[in-house]
Amino acid sequence: MIDVRYATHPSELPTLPPDELRARFVLEDLFRPGEVSWTLTHHDRILIGGALPEGGELALEAPAEIAAERLCDRREIGVVCIGGSGEVVADGERIAVEAEDIVYVGAGTAAVTLAGDAAFYMVSAPSHAQHPTRVAKRAEVETIALGDQGHANVRTLRKYIHQGGLASNELAMGITTIEPGSVWNTMPCHTHDRRTEIYLYFDLPEQDRIVHLCGQPDRTRSLIMADRQAVISPSWSVHTGAGTSSYKFVWCTAGENIAYNDMDLVATPDLR
């Protein structure tokens, strides 16, 4: 079963009632024991998935909606271990992963299986170039310290799939950790008309929540997000939020390019 989300015009967003706003952009139930779940957004044709093998193995099959025999016939995948430990098996190669490791699986890979006690998060985009399947370990990737305590946005950003890291066709992916005592992510915020972005919030305490802002900079809306929920951010939308506790999020873009700094900055006083 796959959930399909159709593209939204920016003029629609301010008119959507809260339930419809969530139905368009929030993914609440990605992680189901013993299953692989997929959501397809028509914004840049991104597939977003979750998998909990629970000590066994789960194969990543091609949903009917992409009209392909195998998932990676025309696609690449970023596979994130967001907790526990396990293996990504790509054409028989077993790649061990721990929490916050990311595996890039290239187009043309015939079979992909996820195994172990890990919680896996996946983002897949169309790809018309082949790049090798590789793993990026949390301790080895490029790391950037951002923000300041005065603005409550001290955070550590790790870049995994990008121009200077794991090569890809459309995907860029990384993980940001909001440090204790800070709450804001991606502030000052931005848009990028050339790419869609997906956030997956995780390692958020069960009783806490994140207020995620979306929409055009001068017509923002808010979404309340819980642990292990994802949100789709169209290219025209801001994507920023503040939590009632520290937390982490996986950021992933797909679209015209993979340049990390391809963004259109929004001055905080311009937000409405």
Secondary structure, DSSP 8 states (H G I E B T S, - for coil): -EEEE----TTTGGG--HHHHHHHHEE-----BT-EEEEEETTTTEEEEEEB-TTSEEE----GGG--SSTTSSEEEEEEEEES-EEEEETTEEEEE-TT-EEEE-TT---EEEEES-EEEEEEEE-SS----EEE-GGGSEEEEE--GGGT--EEEEEEESTTSB--SS-EEEEEEE-TT--EES-S-EE-TTEEEEEEEES--TT--EEEEES-TTS-EEEEE-TTEEEEE-TTS--EEEESS--EEEEEEEES---TT--EE--GGG--
